[in-house]
Amino acid sequence: MAVTEDRLFGKSIKRTEDPRFITGRGKYVDDLKLPGMTYAAFVRSPHAHARIKGIDVSQAKAHPGVIAVYTGKDMTGVNSLPCGWDLRKEKGIPGVVQDLAMVPHMPLTSDVARHVGDPVAVVIAESQDAAQDGAEKVQVSWEPLASVTATDKATGSGAAKVHDAAPSNVAFKWALGDAAATDTAFKGAAVTVKKRIVNQRLVANAMEPRACVARFDDATGELTLWVTSQNPHVHRLLMCAFVLGIPEHKVRVIAPDVGGGFGSKIFLYNEEVVCSWASRLLKRPIRWTSSRREAYLTDAQGRDHITDAEVALSKEGKILALRVKTTANLGAYLSTFAPAVPTFLYGTLLNGVYDIKAIHVEVTGVFTNTTAVDAYRGAGRPEACYVLERIVDAAAAALKMDPAELRKKNFIPKFSGAFQTQVAVSYDSGDYLGAFEKLLSIFDYKKFRTEQEAARKQGRLLGVGFSTYIEACSIAPSKLVGALGAGAGLYESGKVRVHPTGGVTVYTGSHAHGQGHETTFAQLVGDELGIPMEQIEIVHGDTGQIPFGMGTYGSRSASVGGTAIKMSLDKIKEKGKRIAAHLLEASPKDIEYVKGQFQVKGVPAKAVPFGAVALTAYVPHNYPEGLEPGLEETSFYDPSNFCFPFGAHACVVEIEPETGKVKIVRYIAVDDVGNVINPMIVDGMVHGGIAQGVGQALWEGAVYDSESGQLVTSTMMDYAMPKADMLPMYETDRTVTPTPVNPLGIKGAGETGTIAATPAVVNAVVDALAGMGVDHIETMPLNAERVWKTIQAAKAGK
Amino acid sequence: MKLPVKMTINGQSVSHEVEPRLLLVHYIRETVGLTGTHVGCDTSQCGACTITMNGQAVKSCTLFAVQATGANIMTIEGLAKDGELHPIQQGFWEKHGLQCGFCTPGMIMAAVQMLERYPKPTEEIIRHQLEGNLCRCTGYHNIVKAIEWAADKMAAAK
């Protein structure tokens, strides 16, 4: 699709949603106050693993203001929270070596608590304080059990067993690629490099903690759930069909303004199920808002892989084969989409941007007594990119080759249409060298190496790291993801309602929690209909208003949601042409839609404006025979393939030799996300993604105490969230390679920064220390302590 | 036991009987009903609850409501005057200094006092002064730009 100057598409238009946020009038779930509101507080396990011998709720029930106390035993007829991704051989799901153990996950556990924070009871009271006080009076008789939290200890002999249904704590085993071809390639290789690469556990830390308000209307039998969700229809479907067994048409799920998600608000959680269930019993609205500490203990966490990666190369630096063995920690329960993350979102990306002829990956998912792990911004793709970009740099070091040169030697050549990888997926379009060359030119790479050499002579530790990445978004088509084990489709809905007076309301199944849909989708609609953005309203996040949609994750909103809207706009225009043709006494095939009016082709004077056609559709006095009145269309778009954004990032760091403190001197990103509707918004997403990727590389990490199983980093005081003075300004640029998959040419932009940044930063730190003989650091974050220790070990010749 | 509190919020006098343990932020949000001030943590790290109290930027989760008796408080809702945005609010809009909007009220209120102290802040000063306010969406880049934009506007208006 061409982007011309008079179009809104491609313009950095200020966000239309911002006025309410900058004046304090955003409406988040916790802002909601309903008449008769009650408040919930959960009683949670203080132990990583413990048997519940009994729960005494009598004192809590007697506490002033407490209305009800429920334990898991009260929730008869309520089922386990479902896992929406299956991995079983009998279902023909590719790569399954050992079937997924579908372990139960009850909303309130009544036999065993399996991680610190596992909820066992809920107290509902007239005030938040009374609920908290009541929760403190619930007496649980615990029998603490041995626990296991570390990824590499989960399957060891003597490890505590998390679930009876999963012997040795193995959740599943999965493999992809050609093992025999990989073995052969390794045998014939001039050089092989093997490294252990640890991708530590992260916490999403959306600034708004999760919250819900459940209101049951006894008169109509309708339940309304306001919830911090990235995908309200998915919440409704899972809760109604699988957990509570209540009629979906009597449940309305509303996700109003949501304060960030990063994956953690995709999933169905215990608390919203319990509040919905209890509201039906009490016939009063119930509000629950997570404290930050509860968020650390219960929001699904991310990453947590231990990988042994091995690459085979020719002596000229051509990558011949890649062998990867990964253990992925899934936590204590299977979160909604957990099994997909370390398998189909990870193994399938291990071809990266490189032409590698033989790849084999094996993944073992394990249970531990930790918070569940699921999709966190990037979800599987950052882990794959990190493995590849780290091993490529280690290979360059082994060959004493420039890491930029090694990359250039191995890029898949520019293509459009299809590139079949060795790991199942087929890329849509790419120009990987193009993005990398642009990066090198912005960076002035040669000059940097000269400066670095001079700095080294002065004892300064300066380094650069590259990351040339691939990303997979708008995962589809539904038929394919179903064959891979998904319990849902991955299409999107878009409904366009033209009002009689020419205003337009657009209902999208995707959800904004920072992405700016109200602006970007209005740009899209404004262009297509040739009407001002002020005439367009974008509605999302309410199952009572919008057609069934799949929501926002995997960078799919613009590419999948946007296309669904475009399809409806096309239908609107087709119908409009018939109405206009009737009014103009012309044939519909002779009518074109130009700049907000239907006109006889090439005759702008013979035209009917959009508004007049809209009014005619609703006041159909002079109207085509047999045509339905009204102007409203709904479409569901199911893409034919994934989209594959890519790009190249470079990070320059300087390390303080005495302390090991890493400072980012420069950060440059060249991303290719296909066509861009609003560059300002895309840049903003890239910035935020980079910050999260840098956060993982340098500071963040969820730490569990190996003895007690306690999450040590369970507050913002202990978990190192990046602050303003820890981060640099980012230099962003783009190449544009439209995807042939969808008519908008949009690939997706939400996760690129997070995927690319982590290896760029780590590679830079390793490069800064290369002069001391360092070619790898096994574990992140590379905080001052770890870097200092690395320097000391290098000095000691270890 | 309840204690009386009386203070001025955004120019309006408010008074209630509250529990002594009630935090100022919960008083503002739940009792007074001004929900623009947010709660993002429970350890006073995130700064989403930042307000100004007698002209000083304060995290309203660090005080009990009763400690604010007699104080003159401004929340995000009181910053725009007669429907006209404060230059800092304008700056956040112009420079895309927000995405999900949750940290934004606290960021803006922290910036109000920052620019009083440092009318011409360097990037380093802005970043240092924002240490007490966390954002997970923007990577801070455009927040810094927004405050620079506002500083320029405010300097030009003087």
Interface residues (C-beta under 8 A of the other chain):
Chain A: K14 R15 E17 D18 P19 R20 F21 I22 T23 G24 R25 G26 K27 Y28 D30 D31 K33 Q128 D129 A204 N205 A206 M207 E208 P209 D257 V258 G259 G260 F262 T289 S291 R292 R293 H513 G514 Q515 G516 M680 I681 D683 G684 M685 H687 G688 G689 I690 A691 Q692 T715 M716 M717 M721 P722 K723 A724 D725 L727 M729 Y730 G753
Chain B: E19 R21 L22 H26 R29 E30 G33 L34 T35 G36 T37 H38 V39 G40 C41 D42 T43 Q45 C46 A48 T75 I76 E77 L79 A80 L85 Q89 F92 W93 E94 H96 L98 Q99 C100 G101 F102 C103 T104 P105 I108 E123 E124 I126 R127 H128 L130 E131 N133 L134 C135 R136 C137 T138 G139 Y140 H141 N142 I143 V144
